[in-house]
Amino acid sequence: MSDERRPPARKPAAPRSTGGTRRARNGASSRTSATASSSTRKPAAKQRATTAAPARKRRRVDAPPPGERRYRRSASLKLASTGLRLRVFLVVVALLLGVAGVRAFQLQALDPQAFAAEAASKMQTTRDEPAIRGAITDRNGVVLAETEPGFKVTVDPDMIKTNGADKRYPMSRKKQEEAELAPGAVADILVEHLGGRKADYLEIFDRTNEKTGKRSRYEIVARQVPAHTFTQIQADMRAGLDGDGKRPLYGVFGESDPIRVYPNRSTGSNVVGFVNAEGKGASGLEYALQEQLAGVDGKSTYDRSTYGRIPLGTNIMVPAEDGVDYQLTLDSDLQWMTDQMLAEGIRNAKAKTGTAVAMNVHTGEILALSVLPTFDSSNPGAADPDDLGNRAVTQAYEPGSTQKVLTMAALADQGLVTPDTRVQVPPRIASGGGYVSDSYDHGTINLTARGILANSSNIGTIQLARQMEKGTLSQYLASFGLGSKSGSGLPGENAGSIPGKDMPDYTRDQISFGQGLSVNAVQMASAIASVVNGGTYHQPRIIKSATGADGKAVELPEPTSREVISEEASAMVVEMMEAVTMLDPDKRAIPGYRTAGKSGTAQRYDPKCKCYNGFTASYVGVAPAEDPQILVYVVLDQPTNGNLGSQLALPVVNQVLQIALPRYNVLPSTSEAPRKALTFE
């Protein structure tokens, strides 16, 4: 081959400095060797056949630059480092296995059940399942109080702020935009349906958990929200940001929070009462029967994780036991009409308050119990606190001359008096170092016992009562139910007071005509009912029946009954009471019915000044006189347009009787009321 085709001869490599690497020196020797052999070069063809030209070695990328010495790690050091790392690794693994073993032993051998329970409790959530509060109805099934579905509206501020996005994954731009708009949109929905200010809801959405410092996951925004309102909130949340459901909103929830409703509002409210914000009875029967009405809440226990309920986890349900339903003896229609008539009586008398009791004298059932002023059970917060109770049982007062009915009954039962018993009544009578007079001036007059009651003579009543032992009189008063709680079931009852057998003589004089003792309206109505019904005391009743959640009747305490006077004594007293109405039959009688009654006017004892201040005017009426069925008792407190019960309270009594008698199928009287002697010559 010609010289032109030969590869150009290489220049000798430049001598390297002594600072080069061993690899560089070896390379130089090779190149030197390759140059030396070129002087005896064979022909090209043969040369290629025998040996190829040595390939040019490329410097490694990681090779040190010229002049830099690189030292290779010794093999012994590398092996030592690897062994050390292995030993450290094994020690760490051994420690971890040891800790795990100790923990496993602790969990399985020492107290496995406790640790298992602790772990489960951290995964489980328990919620109360509210029982439905029992209903209260009148004797005819008219609802006075019942529970309707309602919701406690809650929010998850953390969910609202992210609009339900899963925080385990990054939020897309679209999700971020929705999250920014969500709080304001949710607040607008709540304002529309629940009221309030948008700023207040936004403040709730910004709240943090005090313990964790993180954004709150649970806040209450409203209680006892009607079901239809919560349904509207849910619909708007589903409609979302644009109203078309494509971008729904998240974070508003509802929990069962039943609503107590009172369809008749103020009718019978002092009897029924009301519940507080927590749904517990605060007054009336709602308070007295709280445990029975409330029932027993159930519980729901289930497994949940950070991201909500675990679908196939534990689910334990203890069902709620709903409350007992109560049927009252009240007649809501008669109650409403009694309220109207009593209100008119209060206006006419210009009285401060008034009470009316309508009762079946043969059963003790209270048909109407009106207390005015009253309140709306649906809105008790708007009422005067003094009007939230039931003055028919809580307010004790001196009964005045209606007490003379009980005095005459005791005397008649003892055989000391008949309607025709004759008494010379002086203008006044000495008692307790002073004198007692009648409400009208008179000289010495001759009155029968009938006339004494009809004319309401204090003096004549004292003269008759002095025939009876003081202890005996006290026993009769107790048997009539005075001085002790009636057991009607109405809460807050004031038992009143009666003197004992060791009372002074002047106290016997006082209580014979209605001073020196105290009663409440239900007590007095029940006592007089026992006198006119043939002589049997029936414990007053406001609860007629009760039914459990299973539909079965719930046993109620049996009301007590006892004979207090004889039938003969009862008939004598009714005859004397009928003489009261016959003094002025045009004003005191009811068309078609014979009636019997007694008025009362008493000075009112004021505990604030510990003195007598004002009056109490009352009247009790029963009909028909020949066979009493219904009693109505009206008390007007502190009237300023007069003070006589026969003028102020009697009209209300007769109006209520005129409605109640035909309503309860009491037939009109078939005979005329007899006129018998009130005086004698």
C-alpha positions in Angstrom: 0.0 0.0 0.0 1.4 3.5 -0.8 2.5 5.8 1.8 -0.4 8.2 1.1 -2.9 5.6 2.5 -0.9 5.1 5.6 -2.2 6.7 8.7 -0.2 9.6 9.7 2.5 8.9 12.2 1.7 10.1 15.7 3.7 12.6 17.4 5.4 11.4 20.5 3.4 12.0 23.6 4.5 15.0 25.6 6.3 14.0 28.7 4.0 14.1 31.7 4.7 15.6 35.0 5.6 13.4 37.9 2.3 14.5 39.5 0.2 12.4 37.0 -1.6 9.2 37.9 -0.4 5.7 37.6 -2.9 5.2 34.8 -1.3 8.1 32.9 2.2 6.6 33.2 1.0 3.3 31.9 -0.6 5.0 29.0 2.6 6.7 28.1 4.5 3.4 28.1 1.9 1.9 25.7 2.2 4.8 23.3 5.9 4.7 23.5 5.8 1.0 22.7 3.5 1.6 19.7 5.9 4.2 18.3 9.0 2.1 18.6 7.5 -0.7 16.6 6.7 1.6 13.7 10.4 1.6 12.4 10.0 -2.1 11.3 6.4 -1.7 10.0 5.1 -4.5 7.7 3.0 -3.9 4.7 -0.4 -2.5 5.4 -2.4 -5.5 4.4 -0.5 -7.9 6.4 -0.4 -5.4 9.3 -4.2 -5.3 9.4 -4.3 -9.0 9.3 -2.0 -9.7 12.1 -2.8 -6.9 14.6 -5.2 -4.0 14.8 -4.1 -0.6 15.8 -4.7 0.0 19.4 -7.9 2.0 20.0 -7.5 5.5 21.4 -8.4 5.5 25.0 -10.9 8.2 26.0 -10.5 9.9 29.3 -13.3 9.0 31.7 -15.7 11.8 32.6 -15.0 11.3 36.2 -11.3 11.2 35.7 -9.4 13.8 37.7 -8.0 16.7 35.8 -4.3 16.7 35.0 -2.2 17.4 38.0 -4.7 16.0 40.5 -3.9 12.8 42.3 -6.8 10.4 43.0 -6.4 7.8 45.7 -8.2 4.5 45.4 -9.9 3.4 48.6 -8.4 0.4 50.0 -10.4 -2.8 49.8 -10.0 -3.4 53.5 -11.6 0.0 54.4 -14.6 -0.7 52.1 -15.2 -4.0 53.7 -14.9 -2.6 57.2 -17.5 0.1 56.4 -20.0 -2.4 55.0 -19.7 -4.6 58.0 -20.2 -1.7 60.3 -23.4 -0.7 58.5 -24.7 -4.2 58.6 -24.1 -4.5 62.3 -25.9 -1.2 62.9 -28.8 -2.3 60.8 -29.1 -5.5 62.6 -29.0 -3.8 66.0 -31.8 -1.4 64.9 -33.9 -4.3 63.6 -33.4 -6.1 66.9 -34.5 -3.1 68.9 -37.6 -2.6 66.8 -38.5 -6.3 67.1 -37.9 -6.1 70.8 -40.2 -3.1 71.2 -42.9 -4.8 69.1 -42.6 -7.9 71.1 -43.0 -6.1 74.4 -46.0 -4.2 73.1 -47.5 -7.5 71.7 -47.0 -9.1 75.1 -48.6 -6.1 76.8 -51.6 -6.2 74.5 -52.2 -10.0 74.5 -51.0 -11.2 77.8 -51.4 -8.4 80.4 -54.8 -6.8 79.6 -55.9 -7.5 76.0 -59.6 -6.7 76.5 -58.8 -3.2 78.0 -56.5 -2.3 75.1 -58.9 -3.7 72.5 -61.7 -1.7 74.0 -59.6 1.4 74.0 -58.7 1.0 70.4 -62.3 0.3 69.4 -63.5 3.4 71.3 -61.2 5.6 69.3 -62.9 4.3 66.1 -66.5 4.3 67.4 -69.0 7.1 67.6 -72.1 7.0 69.7 -75.1 9.2 69.1 -78.3 9.6 71.0 -81.5 8.7 69.2 -84.1 11.0 70.9 -87.3 9.4 72.1 -90.6 11.1 71.0 -92.1 13.0 73.9 -95.6 11.8 74.8 -98.6 13.8 73.8 -101.1 15.5 76.1 -104.8 15.6 75.1 -108.0 16.7 76.6 -110.8 14.4 77.6 -112.1 14.3 74.1 -108.8 13.7 72.4 -108.1 17.3 71.4 -104.3 17.8 71.3 -103.0 20.2 73.9 -99.3 19.3 73.5 -97.5 17.1 71.0 -94.2 16.6 69.4 -93.5 17.2 65.7 -90.3 16.3 63.7 -87.6 18.9 63.9 -83.9 19.3 63.3 -80.9 20.7 65.0 -79.0 22.3 62.2 -75.2 21.9 62.5 -72.3 22.8 60.2 -68.8 21.4 59.6 -66.7 24.5 59.1 -63.8 22.5 57.8 -65.9 20.9 55.1 -67.5 24.2 54.2 -64.1 25.8 53.7 -63.1 23.1 51.3 -66.6 22.5 50.0 -66.2 18.8 50.7 -62.9 18.3 48.9 -60.9 15.3 49.9 -57.9 16.8 51.6 -55.8 13.7 50.9 -55.3 14.8 47.4 -54.3 18.2 45.9 -57.2 20.4 45.0 -57.7 21.3 41.3 -58.1 24.9 40.3 -61.8 24.3 39.8 -62.1 22.9 43.3 -60.2 25.8 44.8 -62.6 28.3 43.1 -65.6 26.4 44.5 -64.0 26.3 48.0 -63.5 30.1 47.9 -67.2 30.7 47.0 -68.7 28.0 49.3 -68.7 29.8 52.7 -70.6 32.9 51.4 -73.1 30.8 49.5 -73.8 28.5 52.5 -74.2 31.6 54.7 -76.7 33.0 52.3 -78.8 29.9 52.4 -78.8 29.8 56.2 -79.8 33.5 56.4 -82.7 32.9 54.0 -84.2 30.0 55.9 -83.0 30.5 59.5 -82.7 34.2 59.7 -79.8 36.0 61.3 -76.8 37.8 59.8 -74.5 36.5 57.2 -71.5 37.8 59.1 -72.4 35.7 62.1 -72.5 32.5 60.1 -69.2 33.3 58.5 -67.7 33.8 61.9 -69.0 30.3 62.9 -67.3 28.9 59.7 -63.9 30.4 60.9 -64.0 28.8 64.4 -61.3 26.4 65.5 -61.3 23.5 67.9 -59.9 24.7 71.2 -58.2 21.4 71.9 -56.6 20.7 68.6 -56.2 24.3 67.3 -57.5 23.0 63.9 -60.6 24.3 62.2 -63.8 23.1 63.9 -65.7 20.1 62.6 -68.9 20.7 64.4 -70.9 23.8 65.3 -74.6 24.2 66.1 -76.4 27.0 64.2 -80.1 26.4 65.0 -82.3 24.2 67.2 -85.8 22.9 66.7 -86.0 23.8 63.0 -89.2 22.6 61.4 -88.8 19.6 59.1 -90.1 21.5 56.0 -87.5 24.3 56.6 -84.6 21.9 56.8 -85.8 20.2 53.7 -85.6 23.5 51.9 -82.1 24.1 53.2 -81.1 20.6 51.9 -82.6 21.4 48.5 -80.6 24.7 48.2 -77.4 22.9 49.2 -77.9 20.3 46.5 -78.7 23.0 43.9 -75.3 24.5 44.8 -73.4 27.5 43.6 -75.2 27.9 40.3 -78.6 26.5 41.3 -78.4 23.7 38.7 -76.9 21.0 40.9 -73.6 20.9 39.0 -71.6 22.5 41.8 -73.4 21.3 45.0 -72.5 22.7 48.4 -71.4 20.6 51.4 -71.1 21.0 55.2 -74.6 21.5 56.6 -76.2 18.7 58.5 -79.3 18.0 60.6 -79.8 16.0 63.7 -83.2 15.0 65.1 -84.4 17.7 67.4 -88.2 17.3 67.9 -90.4 20.4 68.4 -93.0 20.7 71.1 -96.1 22.3 69.8 -99.2 23.6 71.6 -102.1 23.9 69.1 -104.4 25.6 71.6 -101.7 28.0 72.6 -102.9 29.7 75.8 -106.0 27.4 76.4 -105.1 25.3 79.4 -101.5 26.5 79.4 -101.3 26.9 83.2 -102.2 23.2 83.5 -100.2 21.9 80.5 -97.2 24.1 81.1 -94.3 24.2 78.6 -90.8 22.9 77.9 -87.5 24.8 77.9 -85.0 25.1 75.1 -83.6 21.7 76.0 -87.0 20.1 75.5 -87.5 19.4 79.2 -90.6 20.3 81.1 -90.4 23.7 82.8 -93.9 24.1 84.3 -97.3 22.5 84.6 -97.8 18.9 83.8 -94.9 19.1 81.3 -92.7 19.5 84.4 -94.6 17.2 86.8 -94.6 14.3 84.3 -91.2 15.0 82.7 -89.8 11.5 83.2 -92.9 9.7 81.9 -93.4 12.1 79.0 -89.8 12.2 77.9 -89.4 8.4 77.5 -85.9 6.9 77.2 -83.5 8.0 74.4 -81.9 5.3 72.3 -78.3 5.1 71.2 -76.6 4.4 67.9 -72.9 3.2 67.9 -70.9 2.8 64.7 -67.4 2.7 63.5 -66.0 5.7 61.7 -62.7 6.9 60.4 -61.4 10.4 59.8 -63.3 10.4 56.5 -66.7 9.4 57.9 -68.7 6.3 58.7 -67.2 2.9 57.8 -69.9 1.1 55.7 -69.3 -2.4 56.9 -68.1 -1.6 60.4 -69.8 -2.1 63.8 -73.4 -0.8 63.9 -75.2 -1.2 67.3 -78.7 0.3 67.6 -80.5 0.6 70.9 -84.0 1.8 70.0 -85.6 4.7 71.9 -88.6 4.1 74.1 -91.1 6.9 73.4 -92.8 8.7 76.2 -96.2 8.1 77.7 -99.3 9.9 76.3 -101.6 11.5 78.8 -105.3 12.2 78.5 -106.6 14.9 80.9 -109.9 15.5 82.4 -110.0 19.0 81.0 -112.6 19.8 78.3 -110.7 22.2 76.0 -113.9 23.8 74.6 -115.3 24.4 78.1 -111.8 25.6 79.1 -111.7 28.2 76.3 -115.2 29.5 77.2 -114.4 29.6 80.9 -111.3 31.7 80.0 -113.4 34.2 78.1 -116.0 34.5 80.9 -113.4 34.8 83.6 -111.6 37.5 81.6 -114.8 39.5 81.4 -115.3 39.0 85.1 -111.8 40.3 85.9 -112.4 43.4 83.7 -115.7 44.1 85.4 -114.3 43.7 88.9 -111.0 45.5 87.9 -109.3 42.6 89.7 -105.6 41.8 89.5 -106.1 38.0 88.8 -108.8 35.4 88.6 -109.3 31.7 88.9 -112.1 29.4 87.9 -112.6 25.7 88.6 -115.3 23.6 87.0 -115.6 20.1 88.5 -117.7 16.9 88.3 -118.8 16.6 91.9 -119.2 12.8 91.7 -115.7 12.0 90.3 -113.5 14.9 91.3 -112.6 15.3 87.6 -111.6 18.9 86.8 -113.4 19.9 83.6 -111.9 23.4 83.4 -109.2 25.2 85.3 -108.8 28.8 84.2 -106.1 31.0 85.6 -105.8 34.6 84.3 -103.6 36.3 83.3 -102.1 33.3 81.4 -99.5 32.7 78.8 -99.0 31.1 75.4 -97.2 27.7 75.9 -95.7 28.2 72.5 -94.0 31.4 73.6 -93.6 31.5 77.3 -90.7 33.9 77.1 -93.1 36.7 76.2 -95.1 36.3 79.4 -94.8 37.8 82.8 -92.9 35.3 85.0 -95.7 35.6 87.6 -98.2 34.2 85.1 -96.3 31.0 84.2 -97.4 29.1 87.3 -100.9 27.8 88.3 -102.4 30.1 90.9 -105.3 27.6 91.3 -103.0 25.5 93.4 -100.0 27.7 94.2 -101.8 30.7 95.6 -103.2 30.2 99.2 -105.7 32.7 100.6 -108.4 33.0 103.3 -111.6 31.6 101.8 -114.0 34.0 103.5 -117.7 33.1 103.7 -117.6 30.1 101.4 -116.0 28.4 104.4 -119.4 28.6 106.2 -120.5 25.7 103.9 -117.9 23.5 105.5 -118.8 24.7 109.0 -122.5 24.0 108.5 -121.6 20.5 107.1 -119.6 19.6 110.1 -122.3 20.8 112.5 -125.1 19.0 110.5 -123.1 15.8 110.5 -122.6 16.1 114.3 -126.4 16.5 114.7 -125.9 20.0 116.1 -127.7 21.9 113.3 -130.6 21.5 110.9 -131.7 24.0 108.3 -134.5 25.1 110.7 -132.3 25.6 113.8 -133.2 28.9 115.4 -130.6 31.4 116.5 -131.0 34.9 118.0 -128.2 36.9 116.3 -127.0 40.0 118.2 -125.5 43.1 116.5 -122.0 41.9 117.5 -120.2 39.2 119.4 -117.2 39.2 121.7 -114.2 37.2 120.5 -110.5 37.2 121.4 -110.6 40.5 123.3 -112.5 42.2 120.6 -115.8 42.0 118.7 -117.0 40.4 115.5 -119.7 42.0 113.4 -121.6 41.2 110.2 -120.9 42.9 106.9 -124.2 44.7 107.3 -125.5 46.6 110.4 -128.5 45.1 112.2 -129.9 44.8 115.7 -130.7 41.5 117.3 -132.4 39.3 114.6 -133.9 35.9 114.6 -132.4 33.7 111.9 -132.7 30.0 111.1 -129.5 28.2 110.2 -130.7 28.4 106.7 -131.1 32.2 107.1 -127.6 32.5 108.7 -126.1 30.9 105.6 -128.3 32.8 103.2 -127.5 36.1 104.8 -123.9 35.1 105.4 -124.0 36.1 109.1 -120.6 35.8 110.8 -122.1 36.2 114.2 -124.7 33.5 113.7 -122.1 31.1 112.3 -119.8 31.7 115.4 -122.8 31.0 117.7 -123.4 27.7 116.0 -119.7 26.7 115.8 -119.2 27.2 119.5 -121.3 24.1 120.1 -118.5 21.9 118.5 -115.2 20.9 120.1 -112.3 22.6 118.6 -110.5 19.4 117.9 -113.6 18.0 116.1 -113.9 21.0 113.9 -110.2 20.7 113.0 -110.7 17.0 112.1 -113.6 17.8 109.8 -111.5 20.4 108.0 -108.7 17.9 107.4 -111.2 15.3 106.2 -112.5 17.9 103.6 -108.9 18.0 102.3 -107.8 21.3 103.8 -104.3 21.7 105.2 -102.7 19.1 102.9 -101.9 18.8 99.2 -104.8 17.6 97.2 -102.8 15.1 95.1 -104.3 16.4 91.9 -101.1 16.0 90.1 -100.6 19.7 89.5 -97.1 20.8 90.5 -96.2 23.5 93.0 -99.3 23.1 95.2 -99.6 25.2 98.3 -101.1 23.0 101.0 -102.5 25.9 102.9 -103.0 25.7 106.7 -105.6 24.9 109.2 -105.3 25.2 113.0 -104.9 22.1 115.2 -107.1 20.9 118.0 -105.3 23.1 120.6 -106.4 26.3 118.8 -107.6 29.2 121.0 -111.3 29.8 121.2 -111.1 33.0 119.1 -109.4 31.0 116.3 -112.4 28.6 116.2 -114.6 31.7 115.9 -112.5 33.0 113.0 -112.2 29.8 111.0 -116.0 29.2 111.3 -116.6 32.1 108.9 -113.4 31.8 106.8 -110.5 33.6 108.5 -107.5 32.2 110.3 -106.9 29.4 107.7 -105.7 29.3 104.1 -106.7 27.2 101.1 -106.1 27.1 97.4 -108.9 27.1 94.8 -108.7 23.4 93.9 -108.8 22.4 97.6 -111.9 24.5 98.2 -113.7 23.3 95.2 -113.0 19.7 96.1 -114.1 20.3 99.7 -117.4 21.8 98.8 -118.0 19.1 96.1 -117.7 16.5 98.9 -120.4 18.4 100.9 -122.9 18.6 98.0 -122.4 15.2 96.3 -123.8 13.1 99.2 -120.9 13.4 101.6 -118.0 11.7 99.8 -114.7 13.4 99.3 -113.1 12.6 95.9 -109.5 13.5 95.3 -109.4 16.1 92.6 -108.2 14.6 89.3 -106.6 16.3 86.3 -105.3 13.1 84.6 -107.9 10.8 83.1 -105.7 8.1 81.6 -102.3 7.3 80.2 -101.1 5.1 77.3 -97.6 3.8 76.8 -95.6 3.7 73.5 -96.7 0.1 73.0 -100.4 1.2 73.0 -101.1 -0.4 76.4 -102.7 1.4 79.2 -100.4 2.7 81.9 -101.6 2.2 85.5 -102.2 5.5 87.3 -102.4 6.0 91.1 -106.0 5.3 92.2 -107.6 8.5 93.4 -108.7 8.4 97.0 -112.3 8.6 98.1 -113.7 8.8 101.6 -117.0 9.5 103.3 -116.8 12.8 105.2 -120.4 13.5 106.1 -123.7 11.6 105.9 -126.1 11.9 103.0 -128.6 13.5 105.3 -126.1 16.2 106.4 -125.2 16.7 102.7 -128.9 17.2 101.7 -129.4 19.7 104.6 -126.4 21.8 103.5 -127.5 21.8 99.8 -130.9 23.0 101.0 -129.3 25.9 102.9 -127.2 26.8 99.9 -130.2 26.9 97.6 -131.7 29.4 99.9 -128.8 31.7 99.0 -129.8 31.8 95.3 -133.5 32.3 96.3 -132.7 35.6 98.0 -132.6 37.0 94.5 -133.5 34.3 92.0 -133.6 36.7 89.0 -129.9 37.4 89.4 -128.6 34.3 91.1 -130.5 31.4 89.4 -130.0 29.8 86.0 -133.0 29.4 83.7 -134.2 25.8 83.7 -132.0 24.7 86.6 -132.3 24.9 90.4 -128.9 26.1 91.7 -127.3 26.3 95.1 -124.4 28.5 96.0 -122.4 30.6 98.5 -120.5 33.8 98.1 -117.3 34.8 99.9 -115.6 38.0 100.6 -112.4 38.0 102.6 -109.7 40.4 103.5 -106.5 39.5 101.7 -103.4 38.8 103.8 -100.3 40.3 102.2 -97.1 38.5 103.2 -95.0 41.4 102.1 -96.4 43.8 104.7 -97.7 41.0 107.0 -101.0 42.8 107.1 -104.4 42.7 105.4 -104.4 44.5 102.1 -107.3 44.4 99.7 -110.0 41.7 99.3 -110.7 38.3 97.7 -114.2 37.9 96.2 -115.5 34.4 95.4 -118.6 32.4 94.6 -119.3 28.7 94.4 -122.3 27.4 92.6 -123.6 23.8 92.0 -126.5 22.5 89.8 -129.0 21.1 89.7 -129.7 21.7 93.4 -131.9 18.6 93.6 -129.1 16.4 92.4 -125.8 18.3 92.1 -123.6 17.3 89.2 -121.3 20.1 88.3 -119.6 22.7 90.5 -118.1 26.0 89.5 -115.9 28.0 91.8 -114.6 31.5 90.9 -112.1 33.6 92.8 -111.2 37.2 92.0 -108.1 38.6 93.6 -107.8 42.2 94.7 -110.9 43.6 92.9 -111.2 47.4 93.0 -114.7 47.8 91.6 -116.4 46.4 94.7 -115.6 43.4 96.8 -118.7 41.2 97.1 -118.5 37.8 95.7 -122.2 37.8 95.0 -121.8 40.8 92.7 -118.4 40.1 91.1 -117.9 36.3 90.9 -121.4 35.0 90.8 -122.1 36.1 87.2 -119.1 34.2 86.0 -120.2 31.1 87.8 -123.6 31.1 86.3 -122.3 31.7 82.8 -120.0 28.7 83.0 -122.8 26.5 84.5 -125.2 27.5 81.7 -122.7 26.1 79.2 -121.4 23.1 81.2 -124.8 21.6 82.2 -126.3 20.9 78.8 -122.8 20.1 77.4 -122.6 17.2 79.9 -126.2 16.1 79.3 -127.5 17.3 82.7 -131.2 17.5 82.4 -133.0 20.7 83.5 -134.8 20.6 86.8 -138.4 19.4 86.8 -139.5 21.0 90.1 -139.5 24.5 91.5 -137.0 25.6 94.1 -138.7 25.6 97.5 -138.9 28.8 99.6 -138.3 28.0 103.2 -138.0 30.2 106.3 -134.9 32.2 106.8 -136.2 33.9 110.0 -138.6 33.2 112.8 -140.8 35.3 115.1 
